């Protein structure tokens, strides 16, 4: 059976039924649209491709992924206009039991959100709306999901994206210093920018806030500085920034609204920084900017490098983790000894030992 993109979109735009009433039929139509066998045709045993695939949650307990094809994807459905972030959180809990598929997909009929799932690679997110399936590119992406998900694998690593962010901040620092700003002031301003970009990526600031600001003021650095100053004030107290409601960010980072002098070169760099994949950048870059800003001997290196995770582990492991592991080993040995005594004891003494070992554990 086949279905045309036009028929598929026309049919599903009209559907308003609940998730459980629609999702299997929707998925079967997607199979037909992509030219792929349905789960029962492809795998009659339901062991590698099927609906309601049983999955142990990483948090404990049993759940069911709405659809899974091992080695390809896990797929979770929600009703129209439901919270797809919650559906993605569910998939994250199932992914190990689903053999860690390369793609984690959520859908509410109107949208199909595809996220890659590769260790040590940034998460690539692709959203297909219903009308996107009318395009050659959208249809190609859908077929790739079913037949060759490796083609969607990110081509850059988390490490390389973080290094690029550090390099861009270093370049921006050099531009800002030419106006005679103190290195610590430069570091403080860069950390504010950095915080805003992370906050936007995780939903603490409105979606696409920075791209919108840049689009409106890209060719006028004074306008951008003025608008950014307003944003800093809103972040300090909470309240409205234009039509957007801004949360209150305490901790002192936005205690004043000062924005350093910017020129066209600085604006170009900020634009390049904003286009990076901030979901892939390691927060360890924060530590580098603080360190380089506060240590006079390292101010000239501001933003040139970041403290990598491996470097952090070299410090944390012997100083913090190794002693904790030794202490935990002693506790386990002591509890084991008490359990042995408990097994050998009788009556009241046994009950006393049970209470003691349960408290220790």
JOCORGI-V252097 format. One record per pair of residues at least 6 apart in sequence whose ideal C-beta (glycine too) atoms are under 6 Angstrom apart, sorted by sequence separation. I is the first residue (numbers start at 0). J is the second residue. D is the distance in whole Angstrom. If there is no record, write none. Layout:
BEGIN
[[I/J/D] [I/J/D]]
END
This chain:
BEGIN
[[42/48/4] [55/61/6] [56/62/5] [67/73/5] [77/83/6] [131/137/4] [198/204/5] [216/222/4] [291/297/5] [14/21/6] [30/37/5] [41/48/5] [105/112/5] [115/122/6] [143/150/5] [216/223/4] [233/240/4] [54/62/5] [66/74/4] [114/122/5] [115/123/4] [341/349/6] [344/352/6] [64/73/5] [65/74/6] [77/86/5] [104/113/5] [176/185/6] [199/208/5] [237/246/6] [291/300/6] [27/37/5] [38/48/5] [53/63/6] [54/64/5] [65/75/5] [114/124/5] [127/137/5] [175/185/5] [199/209/6] [216/226/6] [230/240/5] [237/247/3] [291/301/4] [38/49/5] [65/76/5] [75/86/4] [102/113/6] [103/114/5] [234/245/6] [341/352/4] [51/63/5] [52/64/5] [113/125/4] [233/245/4] [340/352/6] [341/353/6] [90/103/5] [103/116/5] [172/185/5] [75/89/5] [112/126/5] [212/226/6] [234/248/5] [52/67/4] [75/90/5] [101/116/6] [50/66/6] [111/127/4] [73/90/5] [87/105/5] [110/128/6] [235/253/4] [287/305/4] [338/356/6] [86/105/4] [234/253/5] [287/306/5] [337/356/4] [48/68/4] [109/129/6] [286/306/5] [7/28/6] [168/189/6] [284/305/4] [47/69/5] [83/105/5] [231/253/5] [283/305/6] [334/356/6] [283/306/5] [73/97/5] [83/107/6] [232/256/5] [7/32/5] [231/256/4] [334/359/5] [2/28/6] [81/107/5] [334/360/5] [23/50/6] [73/100/5] [72/100/5] [79/107/5] [228/256/4] [2/31/5] [64/93/5] [69/98/5] [71/100/6] [79/108/5] [83/112/6] [1/31/6] [2/32/5] [67/97/5] [72/102/4] [73/103/6] [74/104/5] [75/105/5] [76/106/5] [77/107/5] [79/109/6] [123/153/5] [228/258/5] [0/31/5] [62/93/6] [227/258/5] [72/104/5] [121/153/5] [64/97/6] [120/153/5] [58/92/6] [224/258/4] [57/92/5] [56/92/4] [115/151/6] [120/156/6] [121/157/5] [224/261/6] [57/95/6] [115/153/6] [205/243/4] [54/93/4] [121/160/6] [26/66/6] [55/96/4] [220/261/4] [54/96/4] [220/262/6] [22/65/6] [54/97/6] [102/148/5] [220/266/5] [101/148/5] [22/76/4] [213/270/6] [18/76/5] [18/77/6] [18/78/4] [17/78/5] [209/273/5] [188/259/5] [71/148/5] [200/277/4] [200/278/5] [180/259/6] [196/277/5] [178/260/5] [25/108/6] [175/259/5] [174/264/5] [174/265/5] [11/108/6] [171/268/5] [170/268/6] [190/288/5] [189/288/6] [167/268/6] [186/288/6] [167/271/6] [167/272/5] [186/292/2] [33/141/5] [33/142/5] [183/292/5] [35/145/4] [164/275/6] [33/145/5] [160/276/6] [164/280/5] [182/298/4] [160/279/5] [161/280/5] [165/284/6] [160/280/6] [161/281/5] [8/129/5] [157/279/5] [8/133/6] [4/132/5] [4/133/5] [172/301/4] [172/302/5] [169/302/4] [168/302/4] [169/303/4] [165/302/6] [165/304/6] [165/305/4] [161/305/6] [121/276/5] [122/278/6] [121/279/3]]
END
